[in-house]
């Protein structure tokens, strides 16, 4: 009986703990996003694949313009955990990226990535404020 109660409690706790780790973040200002990034680019998503677990994805980005970091034509970007960034193929984004120790780039929902009208505002801000102008 005690073992059953313990097992039931552990299962119940694990189910509720999942919700405790939901992705929540305050959207950074453009300056905060820029400062925290190793690479800041305007890019189009040419392809992406979701992880089998559903906890992330890998995207191939064709870079149109870079405001911070090396000038690259195309990169692979990983976005893992429940805070992974959701991509749309053929959509253009302003993307703020970390450089991982293995040299790959990553991002997530909390980095400040934008598209559409927000992307246009971000381009204006980057053109006025980035170090590579």
N, C-alpha and C positions, 0 to 999 in steps of 0.2 A: 504494500500500500504506500509506504513512504517513498519507494522508488518511483511509483506511478505519479505521485504528487510532484516529485522533483522533476520528472521528465515533462509532465504537463506544464509546470512553471517555466522550465527552460524553453519549451516550444513557444509558449505565450510571450515570454520576454523577448525571444528572437524575432517574433512577428512585430512586436511594438518597437523594437530597437531599429528596425528597418526604416520606420517613419522618422525616427530621431535624426537620421543621417540624410534627410532630404536636402537637396541642393538649395541653399539660401545664401544670397550674398547681396551686398549693397553695390550697385553699379558704380564703378569708378569714374571719376572725372576724366576728361581727355588727357589732362596732364598726368594724372596718376597712372592711367593705362599706358601712356607713352613711356613714363619713367620706369615702370615695372617690366617692360618688354625688352627682349634682345633683338627682336625683328618686328617692324611695323610695315605692313604692305597693303596695297590695294590689289585684290586678286579675284580671279574667277575660278569657281570649283569645276574642274573638268571630270572628276569622278570621286566617289567615296564608297566605302564599304563599312557596314555596321559590324561590331564584334558579335560573335555568336551569343555571348551572355547578355547582350543588350546594354551593357555598361560601357559604351564608348564606340568610337569609330576611327577610321583613317581616311583622310581626304587628300586628293591631289589638287594642288592649287597652281594655276598658271598666273604668274605675277605680272601685273600691269605696271606698278610703280612701287618703289620702296622708299620709305622715309627714315628708316633706322635699320642698321644691320647691313649685311653683305648684299650686293646686287645679284640676285638669282633669277633664273627664268621660270623654274618650276620646283616645287617642294612637296614633300609628303608631310602631313601634319597629323599627329595623334591627338585624340581627345578622349580621355578615359574617365571612368567613374560615373556616378549618377549626375555629375555636373558637366557632362560632355556637351560640347557645342553641336547643335543640329544644323547640318549643311543642306543646301539644295543645289543640285547639279545645274550648271549654267547660270548661277546667280553670282553677282559680284559683291564682295565684302571688303570692309576695312578690317584687317585682322591684326590682333596684338598677340605676339607669340613669345613663349619661353623657349630657351634652348636647354634641352636635357643634357645630362652628362655624356650620353652616348652620341651627341651631335644632332639628334633629331629635334624637330620643333613640336611644341604642343600648345594647346589653348583650351579654354573651357568657357562656360557661360559667364563666369565672373570676371573675365579679362576686359570686357568693354567692346567686343566685336560688334560691328553694325553693318547694315546694308540699306538700300533704298534711300529715302530722304535723309535718314540719319547718317547714312554713308556720305552723302553730299556735304552735309555740315561738317563731318569729320575730315573730309578732304580739305575743305577750306581752313579748318583749324590747323591741320598738319602742314599745309602750305605756308601758313603764317608763323607757325611756332616750332617746326622741327629743326633740328640742328643741320640737316642736309639740304637746306634751301639754297 
